[in-house]
């Protein structure tokens, strides 16, 4: 399977409206997170957390895959609207195409690490961050990731073969936990995790990644919170929410993710008019992808 991020394009005439009712049903909320249990049952985890969108400036760094080129920019617009047009919450997109968790947690001396986690550190962390601009140091991570090729490239589809694969679930949870620990060591205070969207030809392993996330949440890390279950949201919209390769999100799929993450981060403070405005706008996700890739290659003086 070709994982080159430059090989997909959108389907002309894709719908621009998301399925709001479906999104509401599929959200894994921050304060009451519903994720698969070890044997497939729903597991509800309720705990009190300080609202994220509290009006204080903060940066949210996005750790992701080629499915996340466009929706973080949509989320930025929604967060700006949430703060009445002010840039209070800064979405710093650090996604790298073809780079599941295994690359991000590779040994620091490897090319895999330098091209993923190391590049993110260089661009967004520390006093000399290349692309952070005037935004604060990231204190929040939005992780929408995958366990494909984790822990090694030989594990092509991912380590979790079924809901009963306890060994694979532990391997996946360990990988996610290592990524969390790396982010925590860089000063990130909260890590919201959602797994990969539906991926035709890579199932059931990709869908089973949610069991590894459930296992990680069971470990009780206060800094780790469940993000939205975008796998369930996107399998319900396949293939209409995908490009002609049936793997990557088109405009509709990107809006599904942007809305899901906004609802997850805002919780009870999510505003319907902001969601409606997202679905009214038209986006060229191919251009958004190209702009993002050019921005990551450029120096800070070209940042928009």
C-alpha positions in Angstrom: 0.0 0.0 0.0 1.4 3.4 -1.0 1.6 5.7 2.0 3.1 8.7 0.1 1.1 11.7 1.2 1.2 13.3 -2.2 -0.7 10.5 -4.0 -4.3 11.4 -3.2 -6.7 14.0 -4.5 -10.3 14.8 -3.8 -13.4 13.6 -5.5 -15.1 16.5 -7.4 -18.5 17.5 -6.1 -18.1 16.0 -2.7 -20.7 17.1 -0.2 -19.8 20.0 2.1 -22.3 19.3 5.0 -21.4 17.0 7.8 -23.9 14.7 9.4 -24.4 16.6 12.7 -26.6 14.0 14.4 -24.1 11.3 13.5 -21.2 13.3 14.9 -23.1 14.0 18.2 -23.6 10.2 18.5 -20.1 9.3 17.8 -18.2 11.8 19.9 -16.0 10.6 22.7 -16.4 13.5 25.1 -13.6 14.7 27.3 -15.4 14.5 30.7 -17.4 11.4 29.9 -15.3 9.3 27.5 -16.8 6.3 25.8 -14.3 3.9 24.3 -14.2 0.2 23.5 -13.5 -2.1 26.4 -11.1 -5.1 26.2 -13.9 -7.4 25.0 -15.7 -4.9 22.9 -18.1 -3.5 25.5 -18.5 0.3 25.9 -16.5 1.6 28.9 -17.5 4.9 30.4 -14.9 6.9 32.2 -16.2 10.0 33.9 -14.0 12.4 35.7 -13.9 16.1 36.4 -11.4 18.1 34.3 -10.8 21.8 34.1 -12.4 23.1 30.9 -9.7 23.5 28.2 -11.2 26.5 26.4 -11.1 28.7 29.5 -10.1 32.0 27.8 -6.4 31.7 28.6 -4.0 31.6 25.7 -2.6 28.2 24.9 -1.1 26.2 22.0 -2.4 22.8 20.9 0.1 20.8 18.9 -1.4 18.2 16.5 0.5 14.9 16.3 -0.9 13.0 13.3 -0.8 11.3 10.0 -1.6 12.1 6.4 -5.3 12.1 7.3 -4.8 15.3 9.3 -3.5 17.8 6.7 -6.6 19.9 6.5 -8.9 19.6 9.5 -6.5 21.3 12.0 -6.9 24.5 10.0 -10.6 24.2 10.1 -10.4 23.6 13.9 -8.3 26.8 14.2 -11.1 28.8 12.5 -13.7 27.2 14.9 -11.6 28.0 18.0 -11.1 31.6 16.8 -14.9 31.9 16.5 -15.3 30.4 19.9 -13.1 33.2 21.3 -15.1 35.9 19.5 -12.6 36.3 16.6 -9.5 36.5 18.8 -6.6 34.1 18.4 -6.5 32.8 21.9 -6.0 29.1 21.1 -3.2 28.3 18.7 -3.4 25.1 16.7 0.1 24.1 15.7 -0.1 21.3 13.1 2.9 18.9 13.1 1.5 16.0 11.2 3.8 13.9 9.0 2.3 11.7 6.2 3.0 8.0 6.4 4.1 8.3 10.0 2.2 6.2 12.6 3.2 6.1 16.3 6.1 3.7 15.7 8.0 6.4 13.8 7.4 9.1 16.5 8.7 6.9 19.3 11.7 5.5 17.4 15.2 5.9 19.0 16.4 9.5 18.9 19.3 8.8 16.6 17.1 7.4 13.8 15.8 9.0 10.7 12.3 8.1 11.8 12.6 10.1 14.9 14.3 13.1 13.3 11.6 13.3 10.6 8.7 13.1 13.1 9.1 13.9 16.8 12.4 15.7 16.3 11.0 17.9 13.5 8.0 18.8 15.8 10.4 19.8 18.6 12.5 21.9 16.3 9.4 23.6 14.8 7.2 24.2 17.9 9.1 23.7 21.1 11.7 25.7 22.9 12.9 29.4 22.7 14.2 28.9 19.1 11.2 27.1 17.7 11.2 27.5 14.0 7.5 27.9 13.2 5.8 28.7 16.5 5.9 32.5 16.0 4.3 34.4 18.8 2.2 31.5 20.0 2.8 30.1 23.6 4.8 26.9 24.1 2.5 24.0 23.5 0.8 22.8 26.7 -1.8 20.6 24.9 -1.3 17.8 22.4 -4.1 16.6 20.0 -3.0 13.1 19.0 -4.9 11.5 16.1 -2.7 8.6 15.3 -2.4 5.0 14.2 -0.6 1.9 15.3 0.1 0.7 11.8 3.7 -0.5 11.5 4.0 -0.3 15.3 6.2 -1.4 17.1 8.1 -2.2 13.9 7.5 -1.8 10.1 6.9 -5.6 10.0 3.7 -5.0 11.9 2.2 -3.5 8.8 -1.5 -3.4 9.7 -1.0 -2.9 13.5 -0.5 -5.1 16.6 -4.2 -5.5 17.7 -5.8 -8.4 15.7 -9.0 -8.6 17.7 -10.7 -7.4 20.9 -9.4 -10.5 22.6 -5.7 -10.0 21.5 -4.4 -9.0 24.9 -0.8 -9.1 23.9 -1.4 -6.8 20.9 -3.5 -4.5 23.0 -0.6 -4.2 25.5 1.9 -3.5 22.7 -0.4 -0.7 21.3 -1.0 0.8 24.7 2.7 0.7 25.5 3.5 2.6 22.2 0.8 5.2 22.9 2.1 5.6 26.5 5.7 6.1 25.3 4.5 8.9 23.0 2.6 10.5 25.9 5.7 10.4 28.0 7.8 12.1 25.3 5.2 14.8 25.1 5.0 15.2 28.8 8.8 15.6 28.9 8.5 18.5 26.6 6.1 20.3 28.9 2.8 19.2 27.5 0.2 19.1 30.3 -2.7 17.4 28.5 -2.7 14.8 25.8 -6.0 14.1 24.0 -5.8 10.9 21.9 -8.0 9.7 19.1 -7.1 6.8 16.8 -7.1 6.5 13.0 -10.2 6.9 10.8 -11.7 3.9 9.1 -9.1 2.5 6.6 -10.4 0.2 3.9 -8.0 -2.8 3.4 -6.4 -2.3 6.8 -9.3 -3.6 8.9 -9.9 -5.0 11.5 -6.5 -3.9 12.9 -7.0 -0.2 12.4 -10.5 -0.2 14.1 -9.0 -2.4 16.8 -6.5 0.4 17.7 -9.3 1.8 20.0 -8.8 -1.2 22.3 -5.2 -0.1 22.8 -6.3 3.4 23.6 -8.9 2.0 26.1 -6.1 0.0 27.8 -4.0 3.1 28.0 -6.9 5.0 29.6 -7.3 2.2 32.1 -3.7 2.9 33.3 -5.0 6.1 34.9 -2.7 8.8 33.6 -4.2 12.1 34.7 -2.7 13.9 31.7 -4.3 11.5 29.1 -7.9 12.1 27.9 -9.9 10.4 25.1 -10.5 12.3 22.0 -13.3 11.6 19.5 -13.9 8.2 18.0 -13.3 9.3 14.4 -13.1 5.6 13.2 -16.8 5.1 14.0 -17.7 8.5 12.5 -15.9 7.8 9.2 -16.8 4.2 8.6 -20.4 5.4 8.7 -19.5 7.9 5.9 -17.4 5.6 3.7 -16.8 6.2 0.9 -18.6 9.5 0.6 -16.2 11.2 3.1 -13.1 9.9 1.4 -11.0 10.8 -1.7 -10.9 8.7 -4.8 -8.3 6.4 -3.1 -11.0 5.6 -0.5 -8.3 6.0 2.3 -7.8 9.7 2.9 -10.5 12.2 3.9 -12.0 14.7 1.4 -13.6 18.0 2.4 -16.5 16.2 4.0 -14.3 13.8 5.9 -12.1 16.7 7.1 -15.1 18.6 8.4 -16.3 15.5 10.3 -12.9 15.4 12.1 -12.8 19.2 12.7 -16.3 19.1 14.2 -15.5 16.0 16.3 -12.4 17.6 17.8 -14.1 20.9 18.4 -16.9 19.1 20.3 -14.4 17.0 22.2 -12.3 20.0 23.3 -15.1 22.4 24.0 -17.4 19.9 25.7 -20.6 21.4 27.0 -19.3 24.8 25.8 -19.5 23.8 22.1 -21.6 26.3 20.2 -23.9 25.0 17.4 -23.6 28.2 15.3 -19.8 27.6 15.1 -20.4 24.0 13.9 -23.1 25.2 11.4 -20.7 27.8 10.0 -18.0 25.2 9.5 -20.4 23.2 7.3 -21.5 26.3 5.4 -17.9 27.1 4.3 -16.3 25.6 1.3 -12.7 24.3 1.5 -10.2 23.0 -1.1 -8.5 20.4 1.0 -5.9 19.7 -1.8 -4.7 23.3 -1.6 -4.8 23.1 2.2 -2.5 20.1 2.1 -0.1 21.8 -0.3 0.0 24.9 1.8 0.6 23.0 4.9 3.5 21.0 3.4 5.0 24.2 2.0 4.7 25.9 5.4 6.5 23.0 7.2 9.4 23.2 4.6 9.7 27.0 4.8 11.3 29.3 7.3 9.3 31.2 9.9 9.3 34.4 7.8 6.8 32.8 5.4 4.3 31.7 8.1 0.8 33.0 7.5 
